[in-house]
């Protein structure tokens, strides 16, 4: 189920994927606080955070055609921002801690409620205060706190933007309030808001896009749908990659069982094989629904992984049932015990190879999906 923020972004994501630069400019305006806030939480430097954000937006514009599901846009943006921020730290030496009497004096003045925020507008002073503030925050709360003050102190908005629950956001904010005095936290909040990039940032990035090639449209079925038919695109988004994959698996079950059914030499075996085929199809579809629900209704990796394990368990059991059903026929066809054992080993070997290949491809797709949705990182 899409959040309110994701529903609001979806039309512009689909239009931008088809090459609409103005739609992407609207996405920049809507996501600039999220991207710069996440970057700032990692690099702890105002100028560097905006530099990272510009790189992120330009990269996303170039790679939009690779986005398989428009509904995954926001998790993708979060993941890419974190990745680029850590790369920035690796490639650039940023002064993360400022020492000395001047810095201590500045922080004391900042903590004074009587001091005017106008006196603290110099960029260098803002850098010192912001680095000190972010360093005081627990690592798992930095993104939340920075976005909270840049998003009009709405915990639900922050939860939607970061793919978290509102209760989780409120809990972490409460812990930060316990750690810092409310009056001082409010002062820091004012600084966080005052340093948020304005519309000028969006204009700068939009201008940079004019020299960058637009995304390759129609790179996926969802992109094609976005260009050809509105309702078709909605169906593709609703189904999602997990459910589409399940439908493909159903086709594989049908065609795979067709060859086995042809070898059946009596009606009882055919009936048992058809029943197993139908049960397997139902299991695959159910697993597809659960996997889709796991991506839509949860924010972590455990739910998609659990759904995938459930799918593997069902398919493995189905293969064991298949061997039991065809066992009597093999005994009739191969009365010699040695020959029967050889045929069974051959069947098991092909079964294991086929399932290993299928499960490996499925596992790769699962990991890729988790990384694309920002739920799992290397």
C-alpha positions in Angstrom: 0.0 0.0 0.0 1.5 3.3 -1.1 1.8 6.1 1.4 0.3 9.6 0.8 3.7 10.9 -0.2 4.3 8.1 -2.7 0.9 8.5 -4.2 1.6 12.2 -4.7 5.0 11.5 -6.4 3.7 8.7 -8.6 2.3 10.7 -11.5 5.4 12.8 -11.9 7.6 9.7 -11.5 5.8 8.0 -14.4 5.9 11.2 -16.5 9.6 11.7 -15.8 10.4 8.1 -16.7 8.9 8.8 -20.1 11.3 11.8 -20.5 9.3 14.7 -19.1 11.9 17.0 -17.6 9.4 19.4 -16.1 7.8 16.5 -14.1 11.3 15.6 -12.8 11.9 19.2 -11.8 8.7 18.9 -9.7 10.2 15.8 -8.1 13.3 17.7 -7.2 11.3 20.3 -5.4 9.3 17.6 -3.6 12.3 15.5 -2.6 15.1 18.1 -2.1 14.7 18.2 1.7 14.7 14.4 1.9 17.9 14.1 -0.2 19.8 16.9 1.4 18.7 15.8 4.8 19.9 12.3 4.4 23.2 13.5 2.9 23.7 16.0 5.7 23.1 13.3 8.3 26.1 11.4 6.8 28.6 14.0 5.6 27.8 16.6 8.4 28.6 19.4 6.0 26.0 21.8 4.5 27.9 22.5 1.3 28.9 18.9 0.8 25.3 17.7 1.4 24.0 20.0 -1.3 26.8 18.9 -3.7 25.9 15.3 -3.0 22.2 16.0 -3.6 22.9 17.6 -7.0 24.9 14.5 -8.0 22.0 12.3 -6.8 19.3 14.1 -8.8 21.4 14.2 -12.0 22.2 10.5 -11.7 18.6 9.6 -11.0 17.5 11.6 -14.1 19.9 9.7 -16.2 18.9 6.3 -14.8 15.1 6.7 -14.5 14.7 4.3 -17.4 16.1 1.5 -15.3 13.5 1.9 -12.5 11.2 -1.1 -12.9 8.5 0.0 -10.5 7.6 3.7 -10.2 6.3 3.0 -6.7 9.9 2.2 -5.7 11.1 5.7 -6.6 11.4 7.1 -3.1 13.2 4.0 -1.6 15.5 4.1 -4.6 16.3 7.8 -4.0 17.0 7.2 -0.3 19.4 4.3 -1.2 21.2 6.3 -3.9 21.6 9.3 -1.6 23.2 7.2 1.2 25.4 5.4 -1.3 26.6 8.7 -2.8 27.1 10.3 0.6 29.4 7.5 1.9 31.3 7.6 -1.4 31.7 11.4 -0.9 33.2 10.8 2.6 35.5 8.2 1.1 36.7 10.4 -1.8 36.8 13.7 0.1 38.3 14.6 3.4 35.8 16.7 5.4 36.6 18.3 8.7 34.1 16.5 10.9 35.1 18.1 14.2 36.1 21.7 14.9 38.1 22.4 18.0 39.4 25.5 19.7 38.3 28.5 21.8 36.5 30.2 18.9 34.3 27.1 18.2 33.5 26.7 21.9 32.6 30.4 22.2 30.4 30.1 19.2 28.5 27.1 20.6 28.0 28.9 23.9 26.5 31.9 22.2 24.3 29.6 20.1 23.0 28.0 23.3 22.0 31.4 24.7 18.3 31.9 24.0 18.8 35.6 23.9 21.2 35.3 21.0 19.6 36.2 17.6 19.6 33.7 14.8 20.6 36.5 12.5 24.0 36.6 14.3 24.6 33.1 13.2 24.0 33.3 9.5 27.5 33.1 8.3 28.0 29.8 6.5 31.2 28.9 8.4 29.5 29.4 11.7 26.5 27.3 10.5 28.9 24.5 9.6 30.5 24.5 13.0 27.2 24.4 14.8 25.6 21.8 12.5 28.6 19.5 12.8 28.4 19.7 16.5 24.7 19.1 16.6 24.7 16.1 14.2 27.6 14.5 16.2 25.5 14.6 19.3 22.7 12.7 17.7 22.5 8.9 17.7 23.3 7.6 14.2 19.9 6.0 13.7 18.1 9.2 14.5 20.1 11.8 12.5 18.0 11.5 9.3 14.8 11.6 11.3 15.7 14.7 13.3 17.0 16.7 10.3 14.0 15.9 8.2 11.6 16.5 11.1 12.6 20.2 11.3 12.8 20.6 7.6 9.3 19.1 7.1 7.4 21.4 9.3 7.8 19.1 12.3 5.5 16.4 11.0 6.4 13.0 12.2 4.0 11.3 9.8 5.6 13.1 6.8 9.1 12.0 8.0 7.8 8.5 8.4 6.5 8.4 4.8 9.6 9.9 3.3 11.9 7.5 5.1 9.7 4.4 4.8 9.3 4.1 8.6 6.3 3.9 10.9 5.1 7.0 12.6 5.5 5.3 16.0 9.1 4.5 15.2 9.8 8.2 14.3 8.1 9.5 17.4 10.0 7.1 19.6 13.4 8.1 18.2 12.5 11.8 18.5 11.5 11.3 22.1 14.9 9.7 22.8 16.6 12.7 21.3 14.5 15.1 23.4 15.6 13.2 26.5 19.2 13.5 25.5 19.2 17.2 24.6 17.3 20.0 26.5 14.1 20.9 24.7 15.1 24.6 24.5 18.5 23.8 22.9 16.9 21.2 20.6 14.4 23.9 19.4 17.3 26.2 18.7 19.1 23.6 16.6 15.8 22.9 14.9 15.6 26.6 13.8 19.1 26.3 12.3 18.2 23.1 10.5 15.2 24.8 9.0 17.0 28.0 8.1 19.8 26.0 6.2 17.3 23.9 4.2 17.8 24.4 0.4 15.1 26.6 -1.1 13.7 26.8 -4.6 17.0 28.2 -5.8 18.5 24.8 -5.3 15.9 23.2 -7.5 16.5 25.8 -10.1 20.3 25.1 -10.1 19.7 21.4 -10.5 17.1 21.9 -13.2 19.5 24.0 -15.1 22.1 21.3 -14.9 19.7 18.8 -16.4 19.5 20.7 -19.7 23.0 19.4 -20.5 22.2 15.9 -19.4 20.6 13.3 -21.7 17.1 12.4 -20.7 16.3 8.9 -19.4 15.9 6.1 -21.9 12.1 5.7 -22.0 10.3 2.4 -22.3 13.2 0.5 -20.7 10.7 -1.6 -18.8 7.1 -2.8 -19.2 6.0 -0.2 -16.6 7.7 2.6 -18.7 5.9 1.4 -21.8 2.6 1.4 -20.0 3.3 4.9 -18.7 3.6 6.1 -22.3 0.8 4.1 -23.9 -2.0 3.9 -21.4 -2.7 5.4 -18.0 -4.8 2.5 -16.8 -2.3 0.0 -18.1 0.4 1.7 -16.1 -1.7 1.6 -12.9 -2.2 -2.1 -13.4 1.5 -2.6 -13.7 2.2 -0.6 -10.6 -0.5 -2.5 -8.7 0.8 -5.9 -9.6 4.4 -5.0 -9.0 7.5 -7.0 -10.0 6.9 -9.7 -7.4 3.4 -10.6 -8.7 4.5 -10.4 -12.3 7.3 -12.8 -11.4 4.8 -15.1 -9.8 2.7 -15.2 -12.9 5.8 -16.1 -14.9 6.4 -18.9 -12.4 2.9 -20.2 -12.9 3.5 -20.4 -16.6 6.7 -22.4 -15.9 4.7 -24.8 -13.6 2.1 -25.4 -16.3 4.6 -26.0 -19.1 6.9 -28.1 -16.9 4.1 -30.4 -15.8 2.8 -30.8 -19.3 5.9 -33.0 -20.2 5.4 -35.1 -17.1 1.7 -35.6 -17.8 2.5 -37.0 -21.3 4.5 -39.8 -19.7 1.8 -40.9 -17.3 0.5 -44.3 -18.3 -2.8 -44.4 -16.3 -5.7 -42.1 -15.3 -4.8 -42.3 -11.5 -1.4 -40.9 -12.1 -2.7 -38.2 -14.4 -5.3 -37.2 -11.9 -2.7 -37.0 -9.1 -0.3 -35.0 -11.3 -3.0 -32.5 -12.2 -4.0 -32.1 -8.6 -0.3 -31.4 -7.7 0.0 -29.0 -10.6 -3.0 -27.0 -9.4 -1.9 -27.0 -5.8 1.6 -25.7 -6.9 0.0 -22.9 -8.9 -2.1 -21.8 -6.0 1.0 -21.9 -3.7 3.0 -19.8 -6.2 0.2 -17.2 -6.6 -0.2 -17.0 -2.8 3.5 -16.5 -2.4 3.4 -13.8 -5.0 0.6 -12.0 -3.2 2.5 -12.3 0.1 5.7 -11.0 -1.4 3.9 -8.1 -3.0 2.2 -7.3 0.4 5.6 -7.6 2.1 7.0 -4.8 -0.1 3.9 -2.6 0.1 3.1 -3.0 3.8 6.5 -3.3 5.5 9.7 -1.2 5.4 12.3 -3.8 6.3 13.8 -6.9 4.6 12.5 -9.6 6.9 9.0 -9.8 5.4 10.1 -10.2 1.7 12.7 -12.7 2.8 10.1 -14.7 4.8 7.7 -14.7 1.8 10.6 -16.0 -0.5 11.5 -18.7 2.0 7.8 -19.7 2.1 7.8 -20.0 -1.7 10.9 -22.2 -1.7 9.5 -24.4 1.0 6.3 -25.0 -1.0 8.1 -25.7 -4.3 10.5 -28.1 -2.6 7.6 -30.1 -1.1 5.9 -30.1 -4.5 9.0 -31.7 -6.0 9.0 -34.4 -3.3 5.3 -35.1 -4.0 6.1 -35.4 -7.7 8.8 -38.0 -7.2 6.3 -40.0 -5.1 3.6 -39.9 -7.7 5.8 -41.0 -10.6 7.6 -43.6 -8.5 5.2 -46.5 -9.2 5.4 -45.9 -13.0 9.2 -45.9 -12.9 9.1 -49.2 -11.0 6.9 -50.7 -13.7 9.1 -49.3 -16.5 12.4 -50.4 -14.9 12.0 -53.7 -13.2 15.8 -54.1 -12.8 16.7 -52.5 -9.4 20.1 -51.2 -10.6 18.5 -49.5 -13.7 15.7 -48.1 -11.6 18.2 -46.6 -9.1 20.1 -45.0 -12.0 17.0 -43.4 -13.5 15.9 -42.1 -10.1 19.4 -40.6 -9.5 19.2 -39.0 -12.9 15.7 -37.5 -12.2 16.8 -36.2 -8.8 20.0 -34.7 -10.4 18.0 -32.8 -13.0 15.5 -31.8 -10.4 18.2 -30.4 -8.1 19.9 -28.6 -10.9 16.7 -27.0 -12.1 15.6 -26.0 -8.7 19.0 -24.6 -7.8 19.0 -22.5 -11.0 15.5 -21.3 -10.3 16.1 -20.5 -6.7 19.4 -18.8 -7.5 17.7 -16.5 -10.0 14.9 -15.9 -7.5 17.4 -15.1 -4.8 19.3 -12.7 -7.0 16.0 -11.0 -7.9 15.1 -10.8 -4.2 18.4 -9.2 -3.3 18.2 -6.8 -6.2 14.7 -5.8 -5.2 15.7 -5.2 -1.6 18.6 -3.0 -2.7 16.5 -1.1 -5.2 13.9 -0.4 -2.5 16.5 0.7 0.0 15.8 -2.1 2.4 19.2 -3.8 2.3 22.7 -2.5 1.7 26.1 -4.1 1.2 
